[in-house]
């Protein structure tokens, strides 16, 4: 449908970009890297393909958080799918990656509330910063917090907290419930089904 509607002759390129993005939901991408990876001569072609998928509500891109709009546009973006099962069925990598599947689900829930969504990344990463009624919120997603990833996940949230004035901060996991303490503030850890 997208190829016919937009007069695309090279359907193979259109398809390979879709498959790449579906295999890499919740991961950063750049248009230049996509074009180079698949030998597509024009970055504008790749940009158009991504826009066609976004206009069809199959995929969503979010920018890296920055108060500068220009920097948001030139930094890496992250990709999410409208349906996690659709992404899994069209992916060779996603079936067992419960963390990225959960992150996609959290994105979809936030997207129901607002389209002002970014990811935060400087030295560490926080999965989502979003804006509701002019106020910023942060969500860090992790399938399961344990001793091997807790410091990293908390560092991402702490860095976001130090940069952005946040009215709420939350960890979303698949099943854990507890309160974490970051920079002297209580940050709830909530299972996705409750959040």
VENSULRA-V362857 format. One record per residue. SS is DSSP state (H for helix, E for strand, C for the rest). PHI is phi in whole degrees, -180 to 180 (* if undefined). D_CENTER is the distance of its C-alpha to the mean C-alpha in Angstrom with 1 decimal. Layout:
# VENSULRA-V362857
ss = <SS	SS>
phi = <PHI	PHI>
d_center = <D_CENTER	D_CENTER>
This chain:
# VENSULRA-V362857
ss = <C	H	H	H	H	H	C	C	C	C	H	H	H	H	H	H	H	H	H	H	H	H	H	C	C	C	C	E	E	C	H	H	H	H	H	H	H	C	C	C	C	C	H	H	H	H	H	H	H	H	H	H	H	H	H	C	C	C	E	E	E	E	E	E	C	C	C	C	H	H	H	H	H	H	C	C	E	E	E	E	E	C	C	H	H	H	H	H	H	C	C	C	C	C	C	C	C	H	H	H	H	H	H	H	H	H	H	H	H	H	H	H	H	C	C	C	E	E	E	E	E	C	C	C	E	E	E	E	E	E	E	E	C	C	E	E	E	E	E	E	E	C	C	C	C	C	C	C	C	H	H	H	H	H	H	H	H	H	H	H	H	H	H	C	C	E	E	E	E	E	E	E	E	C	C	C	C	E	E	E	E	E	C	C	E	E	E	E	E	E	E	C	C	C	C>
phi = <*	-64	-63	-67	-61	-106	62	-87	-88	-93	-67	-63	-64	-59	-69	-66	-68	-61	-65	-60	-65	-66	-76	-129	-60	69	-123	-74	-148	-128	-64	-60	-65	-62	-61	-67	-59	-115	63	-88	-69	-112	-65	-62	-62	-64	-58	-64	-59	-62	-62	-62	-67	-69	-64	-89	60	-89	-133	-134	-108	-125	-90	-70	-65	-160	-72	-90	-61	-60	-65	-59	-75	-96	-77	-57	-113	-114	-115	-137	-105	-67	-145	-67	-68	-58	-64	-62	-65	-110	-124	-96	-114	-88	-56	-104	-87	-66	-66	-71	-64	-63	-61	-65	-63	-64	-56	-61	-67	-65	-63	-66	-95	-160	-108	-91	-131	-138	-109	-109	-157	-128	-81	-132	-120	-119	-62	-142	-117	-137	-119	-130	49	78	-116	-96	-130	-128	-133	-111	-111	-150	-53	-151	-85	-151	-61	-80	-124	-60	-62	-64	-66	-69	-64	-64	-67	-62	-65	-63	-63	-79	-100	-117	-78	-104	-92	-149	-136	-146	-99	-115	-125	-77	-153	-84	-133	-170	-109	-101	-123	-129	51	77	-119	-81	-122	-72	-112	-128	-64	-55	-65	-84	-64>
d_center = <25.5	23.2	25.5	28.6	27.4	26.4	29.3	27.4	29.9	27.9	26.0	25.4	23.2	21.3	20.9	20.0	17.0	15.7	16.5	14.8	11.5	12.0	13.0	9.9	7.0	4.2	6.5	7.6	10.3	13.3	15.7	18.6	17.6	16.9	20.3	22.1	20.8	22.3	25.2	24.3	26.6	24.9	21.4	22.1	22.4	18.9	17.6	19.6	18.4	14.7	16.1	18.2	15.4	13.6	17.1	17.8	14.8	13.9	10.5	8.3	7.1	6.2	8.5	9.4	11.6	15.2	18.2	19.2	17.9	19.2	17.2	13.9	15.1	16.1	13.5	10.9	7.9	4.6	5.3	5.5	9.2	11.7	13.4	12.6	16.2	16.2	13.5	15.7	18.8	17.9	16.5	18.8	16.4	14.4	17.4	17.8	14.4	14.3	11.7	8.9	10.6	10.7	7.1	6.8	10.0	9.2	6.6	9.7	12.1	10.9	10.8	14.4	15.4	14.1	12.3	12.4	8.9	7.7	6.6	10.0	11.7	15.4	17.3	14.8	11.2	10.1	6.7	7.3	10.3	11.6	15.0	17.6	21.2	20.9	19.7	16.6	15.1	12.9	11.3	11.0	10.4	12.9	14.8	17.9	19.0	22.0	24.1	22.3	18.8	19.8	20.8	17.6	15.4	17.9	18.1	14.5	15.3	18.7	17.7	15.5	18.5	20.9	19.2	18.2	20.7	18.9	20.7	18.8	16.9	16.0	15.1	14.2	15.6	17.2	20.6	21.5	23.1	24.3	24.3	23.1	24.7	22.9	25.0	27.5	25.2	24.6	21.0	20.9	19.3	19.1	18.7	16.1	19.1	20.6	17.7>
